[in-house]
Amino acid sequence: MKVISLVPSITEALFDLGLTENEVIGRTKFCIHPHEQIKNVEIVGGTKNINIEKIKSLQPDLILANKEENVKEQVEALMHDFKVMVTHVETVEDNYYLVKSLGNIFRQEEKAKAYNLKTYEVLNQAKINSRIKVAYLIWKNPYMTIGSDTFIHHILTEIGFENSFKDKIRYPEIKVEDLAKTDIIMLSSEPFPFKEKHMEELKAFYPDKKIMIVDGEAFSWYGTHIAKCGKYFNELLSEINSFQ
């Protein structure tokens, strides 16, 4: 089966489940894992600006898209000519069924099962010592955070954090002043590439708060990625526990 993935984390999952560039014939420019294996896979645009003509030239049997990451009109245009599977992953349970479905479609049921078990193992072992209010920032100018209907929120909650903006939905804009009651400010490495200088800017407002840059992939890449983040989460929580 020839497949095109329009979702970076799903592209990674396909290779983790045992597919090769012989089956995965198209990807977005943001599909960067696994680095060595995706090199020879055709790029069909970005997640938000798909090159439909390029996709048509590749004639895939299946296109994998995502409700949040891809543009509805572009996906619907592809549906006229191709079989398109539109995914929507908000909770850990949704993630389980995504990986299971991919395993069934590509006859890699055992590998899918193993990744799902490992994902739950990683999340069960990554537990914070006490309830801590966290603000997870994904953008700057304006600052944007995550609401309760996002995958990131559910990963934070699973680990034991309390999302300071759990009463919001999607990706609300906030002001610096809105962070006053949060314990820890997490600056995600993506989609906005937060750096040390951005930490310093916030420290000018909140010198006593824990402000840290976190690996955005570990919190937002659904599929098989979290199964490989055990060491990262353990180190992250060790740093946070030592701060309390």
C-alpha positions as CSV (number, residue, x, y, z in Angstrom):
1,M,0.0,0.0,0.0
2,K,1.3,3.4,-1.0
3,V,0.6,6.0,1.7
4,I,1.1,9.8,2.0
5,S,1.2,11.2,5.5
6,L,0.3,14.9,6.0
7,V,1.0,14.7,9.8
8,P,4.6,14.7,11.2
9,S,3.9,12.5,14.2
10,I,1.9,10.0,12.1
11,T,4.8,9.8,9.6
12,E,7.0,8.9,12.5
13,A,4.5,6.3,13.7
14,L,4.4,4.6,10.3
15,F,8.1,4.1,10.3
16,D,8.1,2.9,13.9
17,L,5.5,0.3,12.9
18,G,7.8,-1.0,10.3
19,L,6.9,0.7,7.1
20,T,9.7,1.9,4.8
21,E,10.1,4.6,2.0
22,N,8.7,2.0,-0.3
23,E,5.3,2.3,1.3
24,V,5.5,5.9,2.7
25,I,5.8,7.8,-0.6
26,G,4.9,11.3,0.5
27,R,5.3,13.6,3.6
28,T,5.3,17.2,4.7
29,K,8.4,19.3,5.2
30,F,7.7,19.1,8.9
31,C,7.9,15.3,8.9
32,I,11.4,15.1,10.4
33,H,11.4,11.7,12.2
34,P,13.0,9.2,11.7
35,H,15.6,11.4,10.1
36,E,17.5,8.8,8.1
37,Q,14.5,7.1,6.7
38,I,12.5,10.1,5.6
39,K,15.2,11.6,3.6
40,N,14.2,9.9,0.4
41,V,10.4,10.4,0.8
42,E,8.9,13.1,-1.5
43,I,7.8,16.3,0.2
44,V,4.3,17.4,-0.7
45,G,4.3,20.8,1.0
46,G,3.6,21.9,4.5
47,T,0.8,20.8,6.8
48,K,-1.2,23.9,6.0
49,N,-0.2,24.3,2.4
50,I,-0.4,20.9,0.7
51,N,0.7,20.6,-3.0
52,I,-2.3,18.8,-4.3
53,E,-0.9,18.4,-7.8
54,K,2.2,16.8,-6.4
55,I,0.1,14.4,-4.4
56,K,-2.0,13.5,-7.5
57,S,1.2,12.7,-9.4
58,L,2.2,10.3,-6.7
59,Q,-1.1,8.4,-6.9
60,P,-1.3,7.1,-3.2
61,D,-3.6,4.4,-2.1
62,L,-4.2,6.2,1.2
63,I,-3.6,9.7,2.6
64,L,-3.4,10.2,6.3
65,A,-4.5,13.7,7.5
66,N,-5.5,15.3,10.8
67,K,-8.4,17.5,11.7
68,E,-6.3,20.0,13.6
69,E,-3.0,20.0,11.7
70,N,-4.4,20.2,8.1
71,V,-6.7,22.6,6.3
72,K,-10.2,21.3,5.9
73,E,-10.7,22.6,2.3
74,Q,-7.4,21.0,1.1
75,V,-8.2,17.7,2.7
76,E,-11.7,17.7,1.2
77,A,-10.2,18.5,-2.2
78,L,-8.1,15.4,-1.9
79,M,-11.1,13.3,-1.0
80,H,-12.5,13.7,-4.5
81,D,-9.7,11.6,-5.9
82,F,-8.2,9.6,-3.1
83,K,-9.0,7.6,0.0
84,V,-8.3,9.9,3.0
85,M,-8.3,9.0,6.6
86,V,-8.8,12.1,8.8
87,T,-7.5,11.6,12.4
88,H,-8.4,13.5,15.5
89,V,-6.4,12.9,18.7
90,E,-7.2,14.8,21.8
91,T,-6.9,12.2,24.7
92,V,-4.5,9.4,25.5
93,E,-7.4,7.0,24.7
94,D,-7.7,8.6,21.2
95,N,-4.0,8.0,20.8
96,Y,-4.4,4.4,21.7
97,Y,-7.0,3.9,19.0
98,L,-5.0,5.8,16.4
99,V,-1.9,3.5,16.9
100,K,-4.2,0.4,17.0
101,S,-5.9,1.5,13.8
102,L,-2.6,2.1,12.0
103,G,-1.4,-1.3,13.1
104,N,-4.6,-2.9,11.7
105,I,-4.4,-1.0,8.4
106,F,-0.8,-1.9,7.8
107,R,-0.9,-5.4,9.3
108,Q,1.5,-4.4,12.1
109,E,-0.8,-5.3,15.0
110,E,1.8,-6.6,17.4
111,K,4.1,-3.6,16.9
112,A,1.2,-1.3,17.5
113,K,0.2,-3.1,20.6
114,A,3.8,-2.9,21.9
115,Y,3.9,0.8,21.4
116,N,0.6,1.4,23.1
117,L,1.7,-0.6,26.1
118,K,5.0,1.3,26.2
119,T,3.1,4.6,26.0
120,Y,1.0,3.8,29.0
121,E,4.0,2.5,30.9
122,V,5.9,5.8,30.3
123,L,2.9,7.9,31.4
124,N,2.3,5.7,34.5
125,Q,5.9,6.1,35.6
126,A,6.1,9.9,34.9
127,K,4.2,11.2,37.9
128,I,4.8,14.5,39.7
129,N,5.1,14.4,43.5
130,S,2.5,17.0,44.1
131,R,-0.2,19.0,42.2
132,I,1.5,21.8,40.5
133,K,-0.2,24.5,38.4
134,V,1.5,24.8,35.0
135,A,1.1,27.2,32.1
136,Y,2.3,25.7,28.9
137,L,3.1,28.4,26.3
138,I,3.1,27.6,22.6
139,W,3.5,31.0,21.0
140,K,4.8,34.5,21.6
141,N,3.5,37.9,20.3
142,P,0.9,37.2,21.4
143,Y,1.5,34.7,24.1
144,M,-0.7,31.6,23.5
145,T,-1.3,28.7,25.8
146,I,-3.4,25.4,25.7
147,G,-6.9,24.8,26.8
148,S,-8.5,21.6,28.1
149,D,-9.5,20.2,24.7
150,T,-6.0,19.6,23.5
151,F,-3.7,16.6,23.5
152,I,-1.0,18.6,25.4
153,H,-3.5,19.3,28.2
154,H,-4.2,15.6,28.5
155,I,-0.6,14.6,28.7
156,L,0.1,17.3,31.4
157,T,-2.9,16.0,33.3
158,E,-1.9,12.4,33.0
159,I,1.5,13.2,34.5
160,G,-0.2,15.0,37.4
161,F,0.1,18.7,36.5
162,E,-2.8,21.1,36.7
163,N,-3.2,23.2,33.6
164,S,-3.5,26.8,34.7
165,F,-5.9,27.5,31.8
166,K,-8.0,24.3,32.0
167,D,-11.1,26.5,31.9
168,K,-10.2,27.6,28.4
169,I,-10.4,25.8,25.1
170,R,-8.1,25.4,22.1
171,Y,-5.2,27.8,22.1
172,P,-6.2,31.0,23.8
173,E,-4.2,34.2,23.8
174,I,-3.0,35.4,27.2
175,K,-1.1,38.3,28.8
176,V,1.9,38.1,31.0
177,E,-0.3,39.2,33.9
178,D,-2.4,36.1,33.5
179,L,0.5,33.9,34.6
180,A,0.6,35.3,38.1
181,K,-1.1,32.3,39.8
182,T,0.8,29.6,38.0
183,D,3.6,27.7,39.7
184,I,5.7,26.7,36.6
185,I,5.8,28.3,33.2
186,M,6.7,25.9,30.4
187,L,7.9,27.3,27.1
188,S,7.5,24.8,24.4
189,S,10.2,24.2,21.8
190,E,7.5,24.2,19.1
191,P,5.6,25.6,17.2
192,F,7.3,28.8,18.5
193,P,11.0,28.2,19.0
194,F,11.3,29.5,22.6
195,K,14.9,30.1,23.6
196,E,16.8,31.2,26.8
197,K,16.3,34.9,26.0
198,H,12.5,34.3,26.2
199,M,12.9,32.8,29.6
200,E,14.8,35.8,30.7
201,E,12.0,38.1,29.5
202,L,9.5,36.3,31.7
203,K,11.9,36.1,34.6
204,A,11.9,39.9,34.6
205,F,8.2,39.7,35.5
206,Y,8.3,36.6,37.7
207,P,11.8,36.2,39.2
208,D,10.6,33.6,41.7
209,K,8.8,31.3,39.3
210,K,10.2,28.2,37.7
211,I,10.4,29.0,34.0
212,M,11.7,26.3,31.7
213,I,12.0,25.3,28.0
214,V,10.4,21.9,27.3
215,D,10.5,19.5,24.4
216,G,7.3,20.2,22.5
217,E,7.4,16.9,20.7
218,A,7.2,15.0,24.0
219,F,3.9,16.7,24.9
220,S,2.3,17.2,21.5
221,W,3.4,14.4,19.1
222,Y,0.7,11.7,19.3
223,G,1.3,8.3,17.8
224,T,4.3,6.4,18.9
225,H,6.5,9.3,20.1
226,I,5.6,9.3,23.8
227,A,6.6,5.7,24.1
228,K,10.1,6.9,23.5
229,C,10.1,9.8,26.0
230,G,10.5,7.9,29.2
231,K,14.0,9.1,29.9
232,Y,13.0,12.7,29.0
233,F,10.0,12.8,31.3
234,N,12.0,11.3,34.2
235,E,14.7,13.9,33.9
236,L,12.1,16.7,33.5
237,L,10.2,15.7,36.6
238,S,13.4,15.2,38.6
239,E,14.3,18.8,37.8
240,I,10.9,20.0,38.8
241,N,10.7,18.0,42.0
242,S,14.1,19.4,43.1
243,F,12.7,22.9,42.6
244,Q,9.8,22.5,45.0
